[in-house]
Amino acid sequence: MDDLSLWGLFVSAFVSATLFPGGSEVVLAALGHGHHYSPVTLLGVATLGNTLGGMSTWLLGWLLAKRYPLDQPRQSKQQRAIAQLKKWGSPLLLLSWLPIVGDPLCFAAGWLRMNGWLAALFIGAGKAARYAVILFVV
């Protein structure tokens, strides 16, 4: 049963980082409050799931860049995210954990063909910091 809790955290974190809504913070807080797992284990599982979810959004942007030219974003969210990413580069992905803007940032980074390893590094660092704060508060 314990392994299912960690898998549930991983799936929740992954889904929360995609275009689908999720509540990984609540799952993490509940598991952290129970003290059945090491905070380092919880942090690692949640961060891995959320980072892979963010990278799946990055991959969608990367794949769609082949079909839609970079100079013609379709939505204003995409236009804003692309302008900011062009200005600040991959480090802006530290903010990929933010609601509303995080997913468009990951998508735009892929669309701009930003380096996948750097994207994963900054996405993961931002998401790990958020989860660490949640675990600290719990």
N, C-alpha and C positions, 0 to 999 in steps of 0.2 A: 504493500500500500504506500510505503514511503517513497518508492521510486516513482509511483504515479503522481505524487505531489510535485516532484521536481520536473517530471515531463509536462504536467499541467502548467507549471510556471514557465517552462521553455515555450510551449505552444502559445500561451497567453502573451508572452513577451514578443514572440515572432509576429503574431497577428496584430498586436498593438502598433507595430512599426510599419505595417503596410497601410494601404488605403482603407482597410476595414477598421471599425472601432474596436477597442479592446480595453481591458482594465488590468494590465499587468501590475500596476502599482498596488492595487488592492490585494492581489494574490501574493505579491512579495511581502507586503506588510503583514498579512495573515500568517504566512509561513515564518516570517521573522519573529513575530510576536509569540508563536508557539515554542520557540527555542529548541526545536527538534533538529535543526540543521545549523551548521556553521554559517555565520554571516558571509564568510568568504565563498562558500559553496553557493549560497543563494545569489550573491552578487555575480559570480561567474556564470551561473545558469541563465539568470535574467539578462545579463549583458550580452552573452552569446546569442540568445534567442532574438533579442531586440536588434542587435547589430546585423544579424543575418536577415532579419525582416527589412531593415533599412537598406541593406545591399540588394535585396530583391527589388525594391523600388528603384534603386540606382540602375539595376540591370534592365528594368522596363524602360527607363529613360534612354539608356544606351541602345537598346534594340529599336526603339521608336525613332531615334535620330536617323536611322537609315531611311525611314519612310517619310519623315517630315523634316524639311530643312531647318537648321538651327536658327535661321534668321526670321522664321515665321511662327513664333509661339502662339498658340490658340487662345489661351486664357490669361487674364491679367495676373493671376497668382504665379503662373509660369514666367511671365515677363518680369515680375518683380524678383523672383528667385534667381533667374538667369542674370539679371543686372547685378545683383548683390554678389553672386558667385564669381562673375567676371571681375568684379572689383576686389573682392577679398580672397578668392581662391579656396582651396580645400579646407583651410582652417575654419571657414564659416560653417562647415559641417559639424563642428562642436555643438551647434545649436539645433541639430537634427532631432533632439529630444523634445523640442517645444511643440505644444499642440498647434494645430492649424498650419504652421509654416514648416514644420520638420519634414513632412512627406514631400511637399513641393521642392524643398532644398535637395533632398536625396534624388528625386526624379530629375531635377535640373542638372545636378552634378553628372548624372549618367548621360543625359542628353548632350551635355557639353564635352562628353568623353574625358572627364577628369580621371586621373589615375585611380584605378580600382583599389590598389593597396593603400594609397593615401586616404582615399575616401573611407575605407574600412577602419583605418586607424583613427581618424577624427570622429567618425560616427560612433565607433566603439568607446572612445574616450569620453565623449559627451554623455552618452547613455550610461556608462559606468558611474560617472560623477552623479547623475540624477539618482540612480539606484542606491549609491552609497549614502546619499543624504537621507533617502527614505529609510534605509536600514538604521542609520544613526538615530533618527527621530523615534523609530519603533523601539 
